[in-house]
């Protein structure tokens, strides 16, 4: 696929105006008002005229060479393989730069999973389980590869995604990540390995050209693409002013359903999601809820059902304590003589898939173990 000259020129203009757009974005009540401006109106933001002159002298062949050198595929909004969902935006990006498999963008009924960058253990576990369950049911997961909930959703999706990125029927789906910066540059840098896996088994996309470094406005602009690529948006965890709530706002503007995961009313990380629920968002407890809302009550199971495993009363008491937040060994027993037995029981619960050990040695309830 080759993007047309006009769309490549438009993309280069937006990238060149990135510093000015950072200012303009904050001045307008509707962010889409900036990126929907005509080329001449955008170029006028630079009063020196330098950007306008560069825009007039734009060389599309050089832009294509840079895209190819970065290992990206470019698809413009003039192409019939451009995602139809993005065309419903007030300001659909002129070009999508794709690292990985462009066919991953053609999957139907994708679900966006977004949330706090500094998610709690609860939020991270829920996001990972949602990503895993939806992918196993053949529903593509779209997110932003940010720290916290977004990355956890991608990690869960990769646990079930086909190793070669293929997807057929309702088999496991390929994940899609949308970046605020260039698709060929992992962001955050600490997620290089995750970026590589997403490129190999799905795709990473951006509306901005190779090598571009994101400005503040790019993250909100990225969120509109996440909402546009998804048939439904689910917010897992968010504070009252979380940027992830803008994704829900864009989804609502597009007339697409929004779901939220309930959380403790005492936690500021659940204030945003609980607020969405109070405003009428669908309750999301697990991937089955999402499938019911997306595909109807006859939707396929989120994952193969596992037989119920009897659990001894001693293990049940230990599991209940972990669910109440007592995840460290010191919190689970104060008797040195019982330490060995508790460790053995924790290992037993872990092998049964009922708990999972986090960094730092704390144990948390594994959502896959809930039956």
C-alpha positions in Angstrom: 0.0 0.0 0.0 1.2 3.5 -0.9 -0.2 6.7 0.6 -1.0 9.4 -1.9 1.0 12.6 -2.3 -1.6 14.9 -0.8 -2.0 12.7 2.4 1.7 12.4 2.9 2.0 16.2 2.5 -0.7 16.8 5.1 1.0 14.5 7.5 4.4 16.3 7.1 2.6 19.6 7.7 1.1 18.4 11.0 4.5 17.0 12.1 6.2 20.3 11.3 3.6 22.3 13.2 3.8 20.1 16.3 5.1 22.9 18.6 2.4 25.3 17.5 -0.3 22.6 17.8 0.7 22.1 21.4 -0.4 25.7 22.0 -3.5 25.6 19.8 -4.7 22.4 21.3 -5.0 23.9 24.7 -6.7 27.1 23.4 -9.7 25.3 21.9 -12.6 23.6 23.7 -12.8 20.9 21.0 -9.4 19.3 20.2 -10.7 18.1 16.9 -11.1 21.7 15.8 -7.3 22.0 15.3 -6.6 18.9 13.2 -9.7 19.4 11.0 -8.4 22.8 9.7 -7.4 23.1 6.1 -3.8 23.0 5.1 -3.5 26.7 4.5 -5.1 27.5 7.9 -2.7 25.2 9.6 0.3 26.6 7.9 -0.7 30.1 8.9 -0.1 29.1 12.6 3.6 29.6 11.8 3.7 33.4 11.2 7.3 33.2 10.0 6.2 31.3 6.9 8.9 28.7 7.2 6.5 25.8 7.6 4.3 27.1 4.7 7.4 27.2 2.4 8.4 23.7 3.4 4.9 22.5 2.8 4.9 24.0 -0.8 8.3 22.3 -1.5 7.3 18.9 0.0 8.8 15.9 -1.8 6.5 12.8 -1.5 9.2 10.5 -2.9 11.5 11.3 0.1 8.7 10.7 2.5 8.1 7.3 1.0 11.8 6.5 1.3 11.8 7.4 5.0 8.7 5.2 5.6 10.3 2.3 3.8 13.6 2.7 5.6 11.8 2.6 9.0 10.1 -0.7 8.0 6.6 0.9 8.0 3.6 0.6 5.8 1.6 3.7 5.0 -2.1 3.6 4.3 -4.0 6.9 3.6 -7.6 7.8 4.0 -8.0 7.6 0.2 -7.3 3.9 0.2 -10.1 1.3 0.5 -8.2 -0.5 3.2 -8.1 2.5 5.5 -10.1 1.6 8.7 -13.7 2.7 8.2 -14.2 3.5 11.9 -11.6 6.3 11.7 -13.6 8.0 8.9 -16.3 8.8 11.4 -13.9 11.1 13.3 -14.2 14.8 12.7 -10.5 14.8 11.8 -9.5 11.4 10.5 -5.7 11.2 10.1 -4.5 11.6 6.6 -2.1 8.6 6.9 -1.7 5.7 9.2 1.9 4.5 9.6 1.9 0.8 10.4 4.7 -1.3 12.0 3.8 -4.9 11.7 0.8 -6.4 10.0 -1.6 -3.9 8.3 -4.2 -6.7 8.1 -4.6 -6.5 11.9 -6.4 -3.2 11.3 -9.1 -5.0 9.3 -10.3 -7.1 12.1 -13.9 -6.5 13.2 -15.4 -5.6 16.6 -12.2 -4.5 18.3 -12.4 -3.4 21.9 -10.2 -0.6 23.4 -8.9 -1.2 26.9 -7.5 1.9 28.5 -6.7 3.2 32.0 -4.3 4.7 34.5 -0.6 4.8 33.8 0.0 4.3 37.5 -2.5 1.5 37.9 -3.0 -0.4 41.1 -2.3 -4.2 41.3 -6.1 -4.6 41.0 -6.3 -2.6 37.8 -3.3 -4.2 36.2 -4.7 -7.7 36.9 -8.1 -6.8 35.5 -6.6 -5.3 32.4 -4.4 -8.3 31.7 -7.3 -10.7 32.2 -9.6 -8.6 29.9 -6.9 -8.6 27.2 -6.4 -12.3 27.5 -10.0 -13.3 27.6 -11.1 -11.0 24.7 -8.2 -12.1 22.5 -9.0 -15.8 23.1 -12.6 -15.1 22.0 -11.4 -13.6 18.7 -11.9 -9.9 19.7 -9.0 -7.7 18.9 -7.7 -5.5 21.7 -6.7 -1.9 21.0 -4.7 0.2 23.5 -2.0 2.8 23.7 1.0 0.8 25.1 1.4 3.3 27.9 2.6 2.2 31.4 0.1 0.6 33.6 -3.3 -0.5 32.4 -2.6 -0.1 28.6 0.5 -2.3 28.7 -1.2 -4.8 30.9 -4.0 -5.2 28.4 -1.5 -5.7 25.6 0.4 -8.3 27.7 -2.8 -10.2 28.3 -3.7 -10.1 24.6 -0.2 -11.4 23.7 -0.7 -14.4 25.9 -3.4 -15.6 23.5 -2.6 -13.9 20.2 -1.5 -16.1 17.3 2.3 -16.3 17.1 2.4 -15.2 13.5 -0.2 -12.4 13.9 -2.8 -14.3 11.8 -6.5 -14.3 12.7 -9.4 -16.1 11.2 -13.0 -16.4 12.1 -13.4 -16.2 15.9 -10.0 -17.6 16.5 -7.5 -15.7 18.7 -7.2 -12.1 17.4 -4.1 -9.9 16.8 -3.5 -6.9 19.1 -3.3 -3.3 17.9 -1.3 -0.5 19.7 -1.7 3.2 18.9 1.2 5.5 19.7 1.3 9.2 20.2 4.8 9.4 18.6 6.1 7.5 15.6 5.1 3.8 15.1 8.8 2.8 14.7 9.9 4.3 18.0 8.9 2.4 21.2 7.2 4.6 23.7 7.8 4.5 26.6 11.3 3.3 25.9 11.1 0.7 28.7 8.5 -1.1 26.6 10.8 -2.0 23.7 10.2 -5.7 24.1 6.5 -5.3 24.3 6.6 -3.0 21.1 8.6 -5.7 19.3 6.1 -8.4 20.2 3.2 -6.3 19.1 4.9 -5.6 15.8 5.5 -9.3 15.3 2.1 -10.6 16.3 -0.2 -7.6 15.5 0.6 -4.0 14.6 1.6 -0.7 16.1 0.2 2.4 14.4 0.6 6.2 14.4 -0.7 9.1 12.4 2.7 10.7 12.5 5.8 10.1 10.4 8.8 7.9 11.2 11.1 9.1 14.0 8.6 11.7 15.3 8.8 12.5 19.0 5.4 13.1 20.7 4.3 16.4 22.1 1.7 16.8 24.8 -1.2 17.2 22.3 -0.3 14.0 20.6 -1.5 11.9 23.5 -5.0 13.2 23.4 -4.9 13.0 19.6 -3.8 9.3 19.9 -6.8 8.6 22.2 -9.3 9.6 19.4 -7.6 7.0 17.2 -8.0 4.3 19.9 -11.7 5.1 20.2 -12.1 5.3 16.4 -10.5 1.9 15.9 -12.7 0.2 18.5 -16.4 -0.8 18.5 -16.4 -0.4 22.3 -14.2 1.3 24.8 -13.5 -0.1 28.3 -11.9 2.1 31.0 -10.3 -0.1 33.7 -9.0 2.4 36.2 -8.8 6.2 36.1 -8.6 9.1 38.4 -11.1 12.0 38.0 -8.8 13.8 35.6 -7.2 10.8 33.9 -6.3 11.2 30.3 -7.8 7.9 29.6 -11.3 9.4 30.1 -10.8 11.4 26.9 -10.8 8.1 25.1 -14.3 7.4 26.6 -15.3 10.9 25.5 -14.3 10.3 21.9 -16.1 7.0 21.9 -19.2 8.6 23.2 -19.0 11.3 20.5 -18.8 8.6 17.9 -21.9 6.9 19.4 -20.0 3.8 20.5 -20.6 2.0 23.8 -18.4 2.7 26.8 -17.9 0.3 29.7 -16.0 0.7 33.0 -14.6 -1.5 35.6 -16.0 -0.7 39.1 -13.5 -0.1 41.9 -13.3 0.8 45.5 -15.1 4.1 46.3 -12.2 4.9 48.6 -9.6 4.7 45.8 -8.8 7.8 43.7 -7.8 5.4 40.9 -11.4 4.3 40.7 -13.0 7.8 40.9 -13.0 8.2 37.1 -14.4 4.8 36.3 -17.0 4.9 39.0 -18.0 8.3 37.6 -18.5 6.8 34.2 -20.7 4.1 35.7 -22.8 6.7 37.5 -23.2 8.5 34.1 -24.5 5.3 32.5 -21.5 3.4 31.3 -21.9 -0.4 31.2 -20.5 -2.4 34.1 -17.5 -4.5 33.1 -16.5 -7.2 35.6 -14.8 -9.5 33.1 -14.4 -10.3 29.4 -17.8 -12.1 29.4 -19.5 -8.7 30.2 -17.7 -7.1 27.3 -18.6 -9.9 24.9 -22.3 -9.8 26.0 -22.4 -6.0 25.3 -20.5 -6.3 22.0 -21.9 -9.4 20.4 -25.0 -10.1 22.4 -25.8 -12.8 25.1 -25.1 -15.6 22.6 -21.4 -14.5 22.4 -18.8 -17.3 22.5 -17.2 -17.9 25.9 -14.3 -15.7 26.7 -12.1 -18.6 27.3 -12.4 -22.4 27.6 -14.2 -23.2 30.9 -12.1 -25.0 33.4 -13.5 -27.6 35.7 -14.2 -26.5 39.3 -11.3 -27.4 41.6 -12.3 -28.3 45.2 -10.5 -26.2 47.7 -9.8 -27.2 51.3 -11.1 -24.9 54.1 -7.5 -24.0 55.1 -6.7 -22.8 51.5 -10.1 -21.0 51.3 -9.2 -19.0 54.4 -5.8 -18.1 52.9 -7.4 -17.1 49.6 -10.0 -15.0 51.4 -7.2 -13.1 53.2 -5.4 -12.4 49.9 -8.6 -11.1 48.4 -8.9 -8.7 51.3 -5.5 -7.3 50.4 -3.3 -9.2 52.8 -0.8 -10.3 50.2 2.5 -10.5 52.0 3.8 -13.4 54.0 4.0 -11.2 57.1 0.3 -10.3 56.7 -0.7 -13.9 56.2 0.9 -15.3 59.3 2.5 -14.0 62.4 3.5 -17.4 63.6 7.1 -18.4 62.6 6.2 -22.1 63.1 3.4 -21.7 60.5 5.5 -20.0 57.8 6.5 -23.2 56.0 3.0 -24.4 55.8 1.7 -21.0 54.5 4.4 -21.0 51.9 3.4 -24.5 50.8 -0.2 -23.5 50.6 0.6 -20.3 48.6 2.5 -22.5 46.1 -0.5 -24.8 46.0 -2.9 -21.9 45.2 -0.4 -20.6 42.6 -0.2 -23.9 40.8 -4.0 -24.1 40.7 -4.1 -20.7 39.0 -5.9 -19.0 42.0 -3.2 -16.6 43.0 -0.3 -14.9 41.3 2.9 -13.5 42.8 3.7 -9.9 42.0 7.0 -8.1 42.0 8.0 -7.6 45.6 6.7 -10.9 46.7 3.0 -10.0 47.3 0.3 -12.4 46.3 -2.8 -11.3 44.4 -6.0 -13.1 43.3 -5.6 -14.3 39.7 -8.7 -13.4 37.8 -8.5 -16.5 35.6 -9.0 -18.5 38.7 -12.4 -17.1 39.4 -15.2 -19.5 38.6 
